[in-house]
Amino acid sequence: MYIYVNKYTMDYKRSLIFITTIIVLLFYCCKKDTTETADDNALVVEAKNWFISSNKNYIPNWQDAVSFSKNNIIYIILPSNYKLSADTNRIISRLIISNFGGKYSARLLEFIDSNVPGDINNIIKLFHGNENLKRLDGGYSGKVLVLSADHVFINGWQFESGAFKYTLKLKTSEGKSTLKKSF
């Protein structure tokens, strides 16, 4: 028994498989991150309830909260009134609360003598940052401190034009906390 396959039938099937594959790839590659403002956003309300129940001693600005979803993690980014550093510096604080599968965590980011990075992806990089953080997009320049939600210093960095310059460490002596460079 011999099965005859038309050359054009095979070319058609290959083309159909190729086009279907391209469409599926485009669908998954073009999936965008989502950003929403706080207007009665249920995600913000849940994060606020978690934050209040964790007994933190400062009150962030919940009205200006923005929710952002990336890689199945929900982030709530909002202005905070907490400041670790001396009042002689211009400091902008942001509280970032993450929700991954119902498990919450929070960190404070302090931007010293600089503005908050305009790209939310940079804020997320800093939230997850570690010793290997070497570059931020968009040419960000400034000092960034990362604190736990309980105000414990975690890490800090200096960036110039988006490039990592040095790590900041917290130095304590005689009851005073100061920042020092670490190369």
N, C-alpha and C positions, 0 to 999 in steps of 0.2 A: 504494500500500500504506500502510495506516494502522495504527500500533501504539497500542493502547489501554493506558494505565497507570492503574491503579486508584489513587485518591487515598490510600486506606488503606495500600496497598503502599509508596508513597513515604514516608509518615509513619513506617511501621515501619522502613524502611531508614535513614531519618535518625536515628531513635531509637537503632537498633542502632549506627550509626557514632558517635553522641554518647556512648553508654554505654561503648563500647570505648575511645574516646579518653580519657574520664575515668579508666578503670581503668589504662590505660597511664601517664597522667600521675601518678596516685597511686603507682604502683609506683616510678617514678623519683624522685619528690619525697620519698618516705618512706624512701629508702635511708639507713640510719644509718651513722655512723662507728663503727668497732669499736675496742674497748679490751680488751687482754688483759694478764695478769700474766706474769711471767718464767718460771714453772714449766716448765722444759725447752722453752721456746718456741724453735723453730728460727730465727725471725727475730732473736731476741736473741743466739743463738749465732753467727749469721752476722755481726751487727754487732760482737760482741765480737772475733771473729777479725779483722775489718777493723781495728778500733781497735788491737788488740795489734800487728798488722803495721805500723801507721803510726807506731810507736815514740814514743808519748806518755809523758811522765814522771810520770804520776799514775795512780792506780787507782780507777776509779769503783766504786760498789757494785752489781755486776751482779745480786745476789740480789733487789734491790728494783726492778729494771727493769720498765717498763710499755711495751707496744707499742701504738701507736695508728695507725690508718689513716685518711687523709683525702685526698680528691681524687687517688687513686692513688699517694700518697706514704706510705711507712711511716715512722713516727717511733718511736724508742726513747728514752724519757725515764727518766733514772736519777740518783740522788744522786751528787755528786762531792765529792772532798776538796780540790779546788783552790780557792784564794782569792787574788784579785788585790789586794784592798783591805787596809787596815790592820787589825790584830787588835782595834782598839778598837771596831769596828762588829760587830754581829751579822749574819752573812752565811750565807745558805743557797745552795749551788751546785747546779745541775742541768746534766748533760751531755745534750744532745739530738743524736741521730744520725739523719739522714734517709737514706732509701733510695728513690731514684726510678729505677726501671728498672735496678737493679743498680749505680747510681752513688751512692756514699756521700759524705756530708759531715757535719761535726759542729761544734757551737758550744757554748760554756759560757754559761749564764745565771747571774748572781749577783744575788740579792735582798738588798738591804742594809737592815737595820733593819726588815724586813717579812717576811711569810710568802710562800710560793710561792702564786701564784694558784690557787684551787681549780678553775677551769675550764681543762681541757686546751687548749681552743681559744685561750685567752689566751696560753698558753705557746707555741703554734704561731705566733700573731701576733707575739710577741716574737722568736722564732727567725727569722722572715722580715722582721722590722721594718725600717723605714727612716725617713727624716726625716718621712714623711707619717703615721706612726702617731700617731693622735690620741685614741683611746678604747679602753679594755678593758672587757669585760663584768663584771658582778658587783661593781662598786664598789671595785676593787682600789686600794690606796694603798701607795706605797713607791717606792724607787729600784731600777732594774734596769740592770745592766751586761751587755752582750753582748760575748763574746770569741770569737776563733777557737779551734779545738781546740789550736792552738800558743800560746795565751795572749796573743794580740795583741788589744788593745782595738779593738772595732769601733764600738760606739755605746752610749749610755746614756740613760735617761729617768727622770723623776720623774712619778708619777701620784698624783692625789688623788681619791678617790671615783670611780675609773675614768677620770677626765679627765686628759689630758696637761697637765702644768704647764710643764716645760722640759726641754731636752736637756742631758745631762751630757757633758762633754768631759774628756779626760785631759790634764792639764797636767804637764809634767816640767821640773824645774829642780834643778840641783845633785845629780843622782842620785836625787831623790825624785819619786815620782808622786803627784799629788793630783787630786781631782775638782774641777771648777768648773762653775758654771751657765752655760748659753748660751740666750738667749731668741730 
